[in-house]
Amino acid sequence: MRIAQVAPLYESVPPKLYGGTERVVGWLTDELVQQGHKVTLFASGDSKTLADLVPVCPRALRLDPGCVDSLVHHVAMLETVFRQAEDFDIVHFHVDYLHFPLSRRTGICRLTTLHGRLDIPDLKAIYNLMPDEPVVSISDSQRVPLKDNNWLATVYHGLPDKQLRLDENPGGYLAFLGRLSPEKRADRAIQIAIRSGVPIRIAAKVDRVDRAYFEATIRPLLAHPLVEYIGEIGDDRKQEFLGGAMALLFPIDWPEPFGLAMIEAMACGTPVIAWRCGSVPEVVDDGITGVIVDDMDTAVAAVDTARKMSRADCRRGFEERFTAARMARDYVRVYRRIVGKGEPNSRESAIAS
């Protein structure tokens, strides 16, 4: 198939440091190429891919001090995509709803993966106005706030099976990976570690919007002797960081759409201790790839449970469910369904609706 992948421009594909959506787009794109498809990636110019790259801006916008208005670059990208749309059997968007008005009026074969949280009330206006746009969720739980969308499938994320390897000899610390934001609850993770008497290493970024939270809530906790703050890390350091941990703490307090850090840990054989929120019950196989908890006492007790779990079984759970090869095959099945039906919305029906 001739497939276009349209990535956000905030990070490169894959990201240099933190970044979930662009990382998944990179894995999917390369795997589709390896499976024999002709793929074109629309992304920032510093992206690295096996596909044909169309560089829409010179570098990732988050790391570009000269970028003032990121929307300008995304609108320019959409114009570039739609000028070439007839060259592809299907265009796969990863930029939320930004392209919807254009997609409906051109009638191209397309699919949109929604990567973010959907429980924001403002979103109902756009999805109620255009409910027939073909979309994919990254977990079943993600769909709940917008259950009447035109959901074609749930496709769980996957990463290359050789990206990370099983480490059967972890160190004696707990890990926290991600963002230092209120919903990720690094404060919970630190308290779990302290109550367990086990060191914790925190590899996480602080977004500008979360700076006040970090200074008021997290920074005071970093002074504890069991806590080590590493900062933001890239893929090149995840094997050592996650593979060396006895468990990954994922004590979220929000409807997490997927949670990439969980499957990265599993790929290393590192079990996950996670709160029963959002996608967690779909991703974590309780008792095999981790422990699902509902409160602090259970989370503290789970540290000892995780220490005794089979890391080989954890890795096997990853291989069975969360590889990039499986993810790409799932998407190709959806692509073929769409292409087989022709245009999802003709120009006439789209405007009439």
N, C-alpha and C positions, 0 to 999 in steps of 0.2 A: 504493500500500500504506500501511497504518497501522503505523508503525514506532516502537518505543521504543528509544532509545539510553541505556545506563546507564553513566555515566562514574565513574572514581575521584574522590574528593573532595579528594585531596591538593593538586591544582592546580585553578585555574579552567579553563574551556573557552572559548577556548584559554588556555594559561598566560600569566601576566604575564612570566615570565622562562623558566627552564629547565623542560622537561617534555615528554616524548615522547608517552605514551599519550593524555593529554588534548588535545594538539595534533592528533593524528590523528583523535580522536573529533570534534573541532570541524570539521575539514575534511570528514570523511565526512558528518556531520550536515547541514552547509550545502549540500553538493553533492546529497545526497538530496532536500532541499527544492527546490533549483533544478531537479532532474529531475522534479519534480511529485509527490513523495510527501508524505504527511502525517506529520510527524516530531515526536516529543516527546522532549526531552532531560532526563534526570534528572542534575543536577550541582549544583555550588556556586552560591550566589546571585549571585556576581560574574561569572558566565559571560556571554558574548556570543554569541548564536546567532540564526539565521534560523528555527529551530524553536520550538515551544512549550516554554518552560523551566519545569521543576518544580524550584524551588530547595530543596534538601534541607537545606543549612546556609547561613548568611549569606555565608561567604567561604571561599576555599581554605584547607584545614587547615594546610598548611605555612607559610602566612603569617599564621596566626591565633595570636597569643601566648596566647590563652585556651584553646586546644585541648590537653587533656591525654591523652585517649583517643580516637584516631581511629576505632577499631573501633565505638564507640557510634554514630557518625554513619553509618557504612556499614550497620550493622544497621538503623538507622532508615530509611535509603534503601530497603533491600530490602523492608521492610514496606510502604513507600509504593508501590513498584513493583508488588508482588503484589496490593495492594488495587485497582490499576487495570489489571491485566494483561489482563482480558477486553476492554478497549477497543482492543487492538492486534492486528494480524495476526501480528506477531512481535516479540519482545523481544530486543535485541542487547546482551549484557553485555560489559563490558570490565573486570571486577573479579575476574579470575582465577576461582577455584573457590568463592568465598564463597557464592554462591547455589545451588550444586548440590543440597543436600538439599531446599530448597524447590522448585526447578524440577522435580525428579523426582516430587514428591508432588502437584504441581498439574497437571502434564502440559501446561503452556503451550507454544506454539510458540516456541522460543528458539534462540539461537546464542551461543556465547562465542568471542571472539577472545582468544587467549593472547598477551600482549604481552611477557612476560618470559622469562628463561632457565629452562629446564626440566631442567637437569642437577643439580638439588639433590636428593639422595637422599630427603629427607623427602616430596617430592611424590609419590613412587610410591604411598604409602599411600592418598592420596585418589583418585588416578586409577585405581589397581587396584580400589578399592572401587566406583567409579562409572565404568566404562570406556565406557559407552554415551552419555555426555553429548556432544552435537554441538558440535564445536570446529573453529576455523579457526586455521591457523598463519600467521605473517607471513614465514616463509621455510621452505623444505624442510629446511634444516639444523637449524632449531629443533626439529623433530619427533624427532630421532634418539634422545634419552634416553627418550622415551615413544612409541615408534613404534606401539604397539598402541592408542593412543587412537582415538576415533571421529572421525578427521580427515575433514572434508567437503571442504576445499579449502585451498590456500595463496593468500592474497591479499596481494600486496605493498602497502606503504604508497604513498600518493600525496598530493601537495600541489597546491593550485590553480595552474593554469598561469600566472596573472598575479601570483602571490604574490612571485616573484623573477624578475628579467629577466637576459638575457644581457649580460655586461659583457666586451667584447672588448679592453679596455685596462686590464689588471690592474696593480697595483703590484708592487713587487719583494720581496714577503714571502710566507712560508708561513703557513698558518692551522691552528690546533687549536681545535676547538669541542666542548664537551660537559661531562663531569665530570672533576674531578681525583681519580681513583680508581685503585687499582693495576691493574685490568684494562684501563683505557683507555690507559695507558702514555704519559702526557704526557712522562715522562722520555725515552722513545725519541724522541718528536717533537723535543724540544729537542736531543738529540744529533745527530739527522739534520740539523737546521738548522745547528748549529755545524760539523759536518763538511763541510757544503755551503758554508759561508760565507754563508748567506742568512738574513736576519732572520726571526724567527717571532713571531707575535702569538697569544696564548692567551686565548680567551674561554671561560671555564669556571667552574662553581660548585664549591664544596667542601661536601659534605654533612658533617653532624656525625660520621657513622661513619668518614669519610675524613680527619678533621682531623689525626690523628697521622701518617698517611702523608704528607699534604701538608707538614707541618712538617719531617718527617725527610728526605723524598726530593725534593720539588718546590721548596720555598722556597729551598734553597741554590742551585738552578740558575737561579733568576730573576734573580740578580745579574749574569749574563753580559750583555755589551753587546748581543748579538744578540737577546735575549729581552725581550719586552714582555708583561706580564700585564695584561689588560684587566678581567678579572672576568666575572661572569655577565651575559649580554645577552639581550634579548628579540627578537621578530620585527622590530621597527622598526629594528634596527641590523644585521640579518643581510645585507641587500643590500650595504651598504658594506663590511662585514667580509669576507664570502665572495666577493663580486664583485670586490673589490680584491686578492684573493690569487692568486698564480700557481698554487697547489695547496693542497688540504686534506690534512693529514696525519692518517691514521686507523690508527695503529700498534697496534691492539688486541691483547690477550693473553688473550682469553676467547671463548666461543662466542656472539658477538653475534647476537641474534635477528634484527635488521634493520639498524639504524644510520641513523637519520633524517638525520643531518648529511651523509651521503654524497649523498643525492638533493637536499638543499638546495644543496649546492655545485654539483652538476651543473646545477641549474636556472639558476645564474649563469654556466654555461659553465666552471666551475672544475674541473679534473680532480682525481681523488682518488688519493692514494698510500696503499694500504691493505695490511695484513698478510692473508695467506691464512688467515683464521679465520672460523668461523661462517658468516654470510650473505654475506660479502664476495664470493666468486666468483659468487653469484647476482645481486648488485646491481651490481657494477662490471663493465662490458664492457671487458676488458683491452685496452688500446691505443686505445680510443675515448673512454670516459668516465673513464679512469684507468689506473693501473698497479698490478697485484697483485704483492706482493713476499713473500719468505720470510726475509730476513735484513737486517741493517743495511747491508751493503755494497750490496746491490741497491736498498735504499731510498734511499741517498745518490745512487746513479747515476740513480735514477728522477726526482730533482728536475730534472735537465737535460732528461730525456725529457718530463716534464710541461710544462715551459716551452715546448716546441715543438709541443705537441698543439693540434689545432684546437678552439677553444672553441665554435665554432658546431656542430661535430659532437657535442661533449659536451652542449650544450643540446638538440640534436636527440634524443640518446639518452634524456634525461630526458623529453621530450615524448612519445616513443613508448612509454615503459614506466611512468612514475611520476607521472602526473597524478591529481588527486583524482577527475576524471570517470571515468577508467578504474577506479579503486578502487571507486567507488560502483556502477558497472555490474557489476563482479565480485561484489560483495556482494549486489546485487539478484538475481543469478542463483542464489546460494546460498539467499537468503530464499525464492524461489519454489519451489525444490526442497523445502525444509522444509515450507512451507505446503501445497504440493501433496500431500504425504504425510500431512497431518493432524498430530496431536500426535506429537512424536518419541517420547514415552514415556507411555503411558496411566497413570492412577493405579494400576491393579491391577498392571500389569507392572513399574512402577517399584518399588513396594514389595516385590513378590515377588522381584525381582532383588537 
